[in-house]
Amino acid sequence: MKVLSIVIPAFNEESTIQKILDKIKNVELPQDWGKEIVIINDNSNDKTEELILSYMKQNAEMIISYNYHKVNRGKGAALHTGISKATGDYVIIQDADLEYNPEEYNDMLRPVINGHADVVYGSRFLGGKPHRILFFWHSIGNKFLTFLSNMFTNLNLTDMETCYKLFRRDLIQSLVLRENRFGFEPEVTAKISRIKNIRIYEVGISYYGRTFEEGKKISWKDGVRAIYCILKYGIFRFN
């Protein structure tokens, strides 16, 4: 049996953490695939930890690894921890909010199961699936960052900044990842693109975005950092 490791960074997600775990629980993967959930609580100061531990107790049959940062270190740092703890054949990143739908894990896995892909990105800009209409400038920013990243990786991605990224575990664990916040996306894209004979695919996914009032955390400062990281790991190929 193959195993999909689902890495969930969480910071102050008391309103959604149990809902996303329920959605993951209800996903039916292909018959010969199992699920491992790796949660990283990045020093939340709400009831996130209490709710995670309660959920684990009530769902003891699920394979859930819980990890806690004693200080808030950022989403990228949480992902570093989660990736290092993963034991499955493939690793997928899942935000703790409800912006991305776990029912689409099977869409992400299809190029892998068919023997075509080592890495799969879920694009919010491909296909005809639901996509919540929100911020014009965010969409322009995402497309600009993807374009800039593609210039230096020589990829033709449509959504570099997507949360849904699926990796063969040995490949993602072989990378030295340094970015502790939202610079994770351009860094991992630059470094994964340099692996010899890597096979990267994209599939269209849905997107149920949040407003800032609903808990969205990314800001224009993270966009500036992303540009810096694209140049750092693209032009200068910093390791």
Contacts in CASP RR format, 6 or more apart in sequence:
PFRMAT RR
TARGET T0000
AUTHOR 0000-0000-0000
METHOD contacts of the structure
MODEL  1
MKVLSIVIPAFNEESTIQKILDKIKNVELPQDWGKEIVIINDNSNDKTEE
LILSYMKQNAEMIISYNYHKVNRGKGAALHTGISKATGDYVIIQDADLEY
NPEEYNDMLRPVINGHADVVYGSRFLGGKPHRILFFWHSIGNKFLTFLSN
MFTNLNLTDMETCYKLFRRDLIQSLVLRENRFGFEPEVTAKISRIKNIRI
YEVGISYYGRTFEEGKKISWKDGVRAIYCILKYGIFRFN
1 32 0 8 1.000
1 33 0 8 1.000
1 34 0 8 1.000
2 32 0 8 1.000
2 33 0 8 1.000
2 34 0 8 1.000
2 88 0 8 1.000
2 89 0 8 1.000
2 90 0 8 1.000
3 33 0 8 1.000
3 34 0 8 1.000
3 35 0 8 1.000
3 36 0 8 1.000
3 87 0 8 1.000
3 88 0 8 1.000
3 89 0 8 1.000
3 90 0 8 1.000
4 29 0 8 1.000
4 33 0 8 1.000
4 34 0 8 1.000
4 35 0 8 1.000
4 36 0 8 1.000
4 88 0 8 1.000
4 89 0 8 1.000
4 90 0 8 1.000
4 91 0 8 1.000
4 92 0 8 1.000
4 105 0 8 1.000
4 109 0 8 1.000
5 36 0 8 1.000
5 37 0 8 1.000
5 38 0 8 1.000
5 86 0 8 1.000
5 87 0 8 1.000
5 88 0 8 1.000
5 90 0 8 1.000
5 91 0 8 1.000
5 92 0 8 1.000
5 169 0 8 1.000
6 24 0 8 1.000
6 35 0 8 1.000
6 36 0 8 1.000
6 37 0 8 1.000
6 38 0 8 1.000
6 92 0 8 1.000
6 94 0 8 1.000
6 102 0 8 1.000
6 105 0 8 1.000
7 38 0 8 1.000
7 40 0 8 1.000
7 79 0 8 1.000
7 82 0 8 1.000
7 83 0 8 1.000
7 86 0 8 1.000
7 91 0 8 1.000
7 92 0 8 1.000
7 93 0 8 1.000
7 94 0 8 1.000
8 20 0 8 1.000
8 37 0 8 1.000
8 38 0 8 1.000
8 39 0 8 1.000
8 40 0 8 1.000
8 94 0 8 1.000
8 95 0 8 1.000
8 96 0 8 1.000
9 40 0 8 1.000
9 42 0 8 1.000
9 74 0 8 1.000
9 75 0 8 1.000
9 76 0 8 1.000
9 78 0 8 1.000
9 79 0 8 1.000
9 82 0 8 1.000
9 93 0 8 1.000
9 95 0 8 1.000
9 96 0 8 1.000
10 17 0 8 1.000
10 39 0 8 1.000
10 40 0 8 1.000
10 41 0 8 1.000
10 42 0 8 1.000
10 44 0 8 1.000
10 48 0 8 1.000
10 52 0 8 1.000
10 78 0 8 1.000
10 96 0 8 1.000
11 41 0 8 1.000
11 42 0 8 1.000
11 43 0 8 1.000
11 44 0 8 1.000
11 48 0 8 1.000
11 72 0 8 1.000
11 74 0 8 1.000
11 75 0 8 1.000
11 78 0 8 1.000
11 96 0 8 1.000
11 217 0 8 1.000
12 44 0 8 1.000
12 45 0 8 1.000
12 46 0 8 1.000
12 48 0 8 1.000
13 20 0 8 1.000
13 44 0 8 1.000
13 48 0 8 1.000
13 96 0 8 1.000
13 97 0 8 1.000
14 44 0 8 1.000
14 46 0 8 1.000
14 47 0 8 1.000
14 48 0 8 1.000
14 51 0 8 1.000
16 96 0 8 1.000
16 97 0 8 1.000
16 98 0 8 1.000
17 48 0 8 1.000
17 51 0 8 1.000
17 52 0 8 1.000
17 55 0 8 1.000
17 96 0 8 1.000
18 51 0 8 1.000
18 54 0 8 1.000
18 55 0 8 1.000
19 98 0 8 1.000
20 94 0 8 1.000
20 95 0 8 1.000
20 96 0 8 1.000
20 97 0 8 1.000
20 98 0 8 1.000
20 102 0 8 1.000
21 37 0 8 1.000
21 52 0 8 1.000
21 55 0 8 1.000
21 59 0 8 1.000
21 64 0 8 1.000
23 98 0 8 1.000
23 101 0 8 1.000
23 102 0 8 1.000
23 103 0 8 1.000
24 35 0 8 1.000
24 37 0 8 1.000
24 94 0 8 1.000
24 102 0 8 1.000
25 59 0 8 1.000
25 62 0 8 1.000
26 102 0 8 1.000
27 35 0 8 1.000
27 102 0 8 1.000
27 103 0 8 1.000
27 105 0 8 1.000
27 106 0 8 1.000
29 35 0 8 1.000
29 105 0 8 1.000
29 106 0 8 1.000
29 109 0 8 1.000
30 106 0 8 1.000
30 109 0 8 1.000
30 113 0 8 1.000
33 109 0 8 1.000
35 62 0 8 1.000
35 63 0 8 1.000
36 63 0 8 1.000
36 65 0 8 1.000
36 86 0 8 1.000
36 87 0 8 1.000
36 88 0 8 1.000
37 62 0 8 1.000
37 63 0 8 1.000
37 64 0 8 1.000
37 65 0 8 1.000
38 64 0 8 1.000
38 65 0 8 1.000
38 67 0 8 1.000
38 82 0 8 1.000
38 85 0 8 1.000
38 86 0 8 1.000
39 52 0 8 1.000
39 64 0 8 1.000
39 65 0 8 1.000
39 66 0 8 1.000
39 67 0 8 1.000
40 67 0 8 1.000
40 68 0 8 1.000
40 69 0 8 1.000
40 78 0 8 1.000
40 79 0 8 1.000
40 81 0 8 1.000
40 82 0 8 1.000
41 48 0 8 1.000
41 49 0 8 1.000
41 52 0 8 1.000
41 66 0 8 1.000
41 67 0 8 1.000
41 68 0 8 1.000
41 69 0 8 1.000
42 69 0 8 1.000
42 72 0 8 1.000
42 73 0 8 1.000
42 74 0 8 1.000
42 75 0 8 1.000
42 77 0 8 1.000
42 78 0 8 1.000
43 68 0 8 1.000
43 69 0 8 1.000
43 70 0 8 1.000
43 71 0 8 1.000
43 72 0 8 1.000
43 73 0 8 1.000
48 96 0 8 1.000
49 68 0 8 1.000
52 66 0 8 1.000
53 66 0 8 1.000
55 64 0 8 1.000
56 62 0 8 1.000
56 64 0 8 1.000
56 66 0 8 1.000
65 85 0 8 1.000
67 81 0 8 1.000
67 82 0 8 1.000
67 85 0 8 1.000
69 77 0 8 1.000
69 78 0 8 1.000
69 81 0 8 1.000
73 180 0 8 1.000
74 180 0 8 1.000
74 181 0 8 1.000
75 180 0 8 1.000
75 181 0 8 1.000
75 182 0 8 1.000
75 184 0 8 1.000
76 177 0 8 1.000
76 179 0 8 1.000
76 180 0 8 1.000
76 181 0 8 1.000
76 182 0 8 1.000
76 183 0 8 1.000
76 184 0 8 1.000
77 180 0 8 1.000
77 181 0 8 1.000
79 93 0 8 1.000
79 177 0 8 1.000
79 184 0 8 1.000
80 177 0 8 1.000
80 180 0 8 1.000
83 91 0 8 1.000
83 172 0 8 1.000
83 173 0 8 1.000
83 177 0 8 1.000
84 173 0 8 1.000
86 169 0 8 1.000
86 173 0 8 1.000
87 169 0 8 1.000
88 169 0 8 1.000
89 168 0 8 1.000
89 169 0 8 1.000
90 109 0 8 1.000
90 112 0 8 1.000
90 166 0 8 1.000
90 167 0 8 1.000
90 168 0 8 1.000
90 169 0 8 1.000
91 166 0 8 1.000
91 167 0 8 1.000
91 168 0 8 1.000
91 169 0 8 1.000
91 172 0 8 1.000
92 105 0 8 1.000
92 108 0 8 1.000
92 164 0 8 1.000
92 165 0 8 1.000
92 166 0 8 1.000
92 167 0 8 1.000
93 163 0 8 1.000
93 164 0 8 1.000
93 165 0 8 1.000
93 166 0 8 1.000
94 100 0 8 1.000
94 102 0 8 1.000
94 163 0 8 1.000
94 164 0 8 1.000
95 163 0 8 1.000
97 210 0 8 1.000
97 215 0 8 1.000
98 208 0 8 1.000
98 210 0 8 1.000
99 163 0 8 1.000
99 207 0 8 1.000
99 208 0 8 1.000
99 209 0 8 1.000
99 210 0 8 1.000
100 163 0 8 1.000
100 164 0 8 1.000
100 205 0 8 1.000
100 206 0 8 1.000
100 207 0 8 1.000
100 208 0 8 1.000
101 205 0 8 1.000
101 206 0 8 1.000
101 208 0 8 1.000
104 122 0 8 1.000
104 129 0 8 1.000
104 164 0 8 1.000
104 205 0 8 1.000
104 206 0 8 1.000
107 203 0 8 1.000
107 204 0 8 1.000
107 205 0 8 1.000
108 120 0 8 1.000
108 122 0 8 1.000
108 164 0 8 1.000
108 166 0 8 1.000
108 203 0 8 1.000
108 205 0 8 1.000
109 120 0 8 1.000
109 166 0 8 1.000
110 203 0 8 1.000
111 117 0 8 1.000
111 120 0 8 1.000
111 201 0 8 1.000
111 203 0 8 1.000
112 118 0 8 1.000
112 120 0 8 1.000
112 166 0 8 1.000
112 168 0 8 1.000
116 199 0 8 1.000
116 201 0 8 1.000
117 199 0 8 1.000
117 200 0 8 1.000
117 201 0 8 1.000
118 167 0 8 1.000
118 168 0 8 1.000
118 171 0 8 1.000
118 198 0 8 1.000
118 199 0 8 1.000
118 200 0 8 1.000
119 165 0 8 1.000
119 166 0 8 1.000
119 167 0 8 1.000
119 168 0 8 1.000
119 171 0 8 1.000
119 192 0 8 1.000
119 198 0 8 1.000
119 199 0 8 1.000
119 200 0 8 1.000
119 201 0 8 1.000
120 165 0 8 1.000
120 166 0 8 1.000
120 200 0 8 1.000
120 201 0 8 1.000
120 202 0 8 1.000
120 203 0 8 1.000
121 157 0 8 1.000
121 159 0 8 1.000
121 160 0 8 1.000
121 162 0 8 1.000
121 164 0 8 1.000
121 165 0 8 1.000
121 166 0 8 1.000
121 200 0 8 1.000
121 201 0 8 1.000
121 202 0 8 1.000
121 203 0 8 1.000
122 159 0 8 1.000
122 162 0 8 1.000
122 164 0 8 1.000
122 165 0 8 1.000
122 166 0 8 1.000
122 202 0 8 1.000
122 203 0 8 1.000
122 204 0 8 1.000
122 205 0 8 1.000
123 157 0 8 1.000
123 158 0 8 1.000
123 159 0 8 1.000
123 162 0 8 1.000
123 202 0 8 1.000
123 203 0 8 1.000
123 204 0 8 1.000
123 205 0 8 1.000
124 131 0 8 1.000
124 159 0 8 1.000
124 162 0 8 1.000
124 204 0 8 1.000
124 205 0 8 1.000
124 206 0 8 1.000
124 207 0 8 1.000
125 143 0 8 1.000
125 158 0 8 1.000
125 159 0 8 1.000
126 158 0 8 1.000
126 159 0 8 1.000
126 202 0 8 1.000
126 203 0 8 1.000
126 204 0 8 1.000
126 205 0 8 1.000
127 204 0 8 1.000
128 204 0 8 1.000
129 204 0 8 1.000
129 205 0 8 1.000
129 206 0 8 1.000
129 207 0 8 1.000
130 206 0 8 1.000
130 207 0 8 1.000
130 208 0 8 1.000
131 206 0 8 1.000
131 207 0 8 1.000
132 207 0 8 1.000
132 208 0 8 1.000
132 209 0 8 1.000
134 209 0 8 1.000
134 211 0 8 1.000
141 223 0 8 1.000
142 159 0 8 1.000
142 160 0 8 1.000
142 161 0 8 1.000
145 160 0 8 1.000
145 161 0 8 1.000
145 186 0 8 1.000
145 223 0 8 1.000
145 226 0 8 1.000
145 227 0 8 1.000
145 230 0 8 1.000
146 157 0 8 1.000
146 158 0 8 1.000
146 159 0 8 1.000
146 160 0 8 1.000
146 161 0 8 1.000
148 227 0 8 1.000
148 230 0 8 1.000
149 155 0 8 1.000
149 157 0 8 1.000
149 160 0 8 1.000
149 186 0 8 1.000
149 189 0 8 1.000
149 190 0 8 1.000
149 230 0 8 1.000
150 156 0 8 1.000
150 157 0 8 1.000
150 160 0 8 1.000
152 190 0 8 1.000
152 230 0 8 1.000
152 231 0 8 1.000
152 234 0 8 1.000
152 235 0 8 1.000
153 189 0 8 1.000
153 190 0 8 1.000
153 193 0 8 1.000
153 194 0 8 1.000
153 234 0 8 1.000
154 193 0 8 1.000
155 189 0 8 1.000
155 193 0 8 1.000
155 200 0 8 1.000
157 189 0 8 1.000
157 200 0 8 1.000
157 202 0 8 1.000
158 202 0 8 1.000
159 202 0 8 1.000
160 185 0 8 1.000
160 186 0 8 1.000
160 189 0 8 1.000
161 185 0 8 1.000
161 226 0 8 1.000
162 185 0 8 1.000
162 205 0 8 1.000
164 205 0 8 1.000
165 188 0 8 1.000
167 192 0 8 1.000
171 192 0 8 1.000
171 195 0 8 1.000
171 198 0 8 1.000
172 188 0 8 1.000
172 192 0 8 1.000
174 195 0 8 1.000
175 188 0 8 1.000
175 191 0 8 1.000
175 192 0 8 1.000
176 191 0 8 1.000
176 239 0 8 1.000
177 184 0 8 1.000
177 187 0 8 1.000
177 188 0 8 1.000
177 191 0 8 1.000
178 187 0 8 1.000
179 187 0 8 1.000
179 229 0 8 1.000
181 222 0 8 1.000
181 225 0 8 1.000
182 218 0 8 1.000
182 222 0 8 1.000
182 223 0 8 1.000
182 225 0 8 1.000
182 226 0 8 1.000
183 222 0 8 1.000
183 225 0 8 1.000
183 226 0 8 1.000
183 229 0 8 1.000
185 226 0 8 1.000
186 226 0 8 1.000
186 229 0 8 1.000
186 230 0 8 1.000
186 233 0 8 1.000
187 229 0 8 1.000
187 232 0 8 1.000
187 233 0 8 1.000
190 229 0 8 1.000
190 230 0 8 1.000
190 233 0 8 1.000
190 234 0 8 1.000
190 237 0 8 1.000
191 233 0 8 1.000
192 198 0 8 1.000
192 200 0 8 1.000
193 200 0 8 1.000
194 237 0 8 1.000
209 216 0 8 1.000
210 216 0 8 1.000
232 238 0 8 1.000
END
